[in-house]
């Protein structure tokens, strides 16, 4: 029962947080400087999530050719740069990781 209560509480908090921003900024014009600054939030958050996984797979900095995640990430980055297709990037990146792990095992 406590798991369900926790899930409901987190859902209500998430909804409340999002609703508060909609309520606060829904009727107001956001200044141009803030709009420009907010454009950088998604890439910054994504970078903060992805790069530690790519560069420190075991909690230690590893930028060698033996780092399977880094190699797969580089391949996925190349696909993202060339295709600008999120789905293709995810599929190729995961396939590259699985293939590199299968080869190195």
N, C-alpha and C positions, 0 to 999 in steps of 0.2 A: 504494500500500500504506500509506503514512503517513497518508492521509486516513482509511482504515478503522481504523487503530490509534488515531488521535485520537478517532474516534467511539466506539470501544469503551472507551477510557480515560475519556472524559467520561460515558458511560453508567454505567460501574462507579462513578465518583466520585459521580454523582447518586444512584445506588441506595444506595451506602454512606452518604451524608449522610442520606437519608431513613430508612434502616434504623436509623441510630444514634439518631435522635430517637424512633423507635418503640421501640427497645430500652430507651433510658433512661427514657422516660416511660410506657411500656406497662404497667408494674407499679406505678407510683407515682401517687398522687393529685396532680394539678396544683393548686397553691394558687389560690383564687378571684381574688386580685389579678392573678396571671399570666394566668389565663383571660380576664379582662376586658381586659387589655392586649393580648393576642394577637388579640382580635377586631378591633383597629384596623389590623393589619398588611396584610391584603388591600386595603382602601381606600387606605391610604397608598402602597403599591407601585403600584397602578393609577393613582393620581393622579400619582405621580412619572414614570410612563411617558407618560401621555396629555397632561398639561398643557403640557409643553415642545413637543410636536408641534402642539398647537392654537395656542399663543400665540407660538411662535417658529419658523414654518415654514422660514425661510431663515437661522436662527441669530440673528435680530434680533427684538426684541419688536415685535409687530404686533397691535394690538387695534382695527384699523380695519375698516370694512365691506368692504374689499377683501381681507381675509383669508378665503379660501374655506374653509379647514379650521376656522376658528373658527366661521363661520356654520353649517357642517354639524354641528359639535360642539354648538352651541347647540340646533339642531333635534333632534339625537339625545338631548340631555339632557332636552329637553321631553318627548319620547316616553318616555324611561326614567321620568321622574317621573310621567307620567300613566298609563302602561300597566304599569310594573314588569315588563316582558317583555324579556329580554335579546336574544332573536332579533329581535323587532320593532325594538328599538333599533338593532341592528347593521344590519339591512336598510334601515331608513329613513335612518340616518346615512350609509351608503355611497351610497344612491340620491341623497340630498341633495347629497353632495359631487360625485358625477358630474354631476348636473344643474347645479349652480352652476359647475363647471369648464367644462361645455359652453356655458353661457350667456355666460360671461366670455371665452371664446376667440374 
